[in-house]
Amino acid sequence: MRHEPAADLLRGIGLGLALLPLCGMAADTTVVQQHRAFSIDKLTLELGSTLHFSNQDDLAHEVFVESPVLTFEPDEQEPGQQLAITFTARGHFTVHCHIHPKMHLDVDVQ
């Protein structure tokens, strides 16, 4: 059997790419806002992940996170708009809506 360094390199790169999610690669996740609720109520993310919020409701929302290590408080999000929060710190965070106090999402960042 003939040894081909280029083929070995490509196989190694492919294996490395396949293992990235197992090594803590940040992932993007979308949460839908509809019927005055988030589509999920609990989520675990890797450090550096981005959480996208898609307002598919017929009214505005105002998503916010307030903690000693991460604060996020944008303007109101009108129907059809999207926004994103990148989690740059580990810990437990609760995402709320200023307009609809019953809306909350627990996010654990590892």
Buried (B, 14 or more C-beta within 10 A) or exposed (E): EEEEEEEEEEEEEEEEEEEEEEEEEBEEEEBBBBEBBBBEEEBEBBBBBBBEBBBBBEEBBBBBBEEEEBEBEEEBBEEEBEBEBBBEEBBEBEBBBEBBEEBBBEBEBE
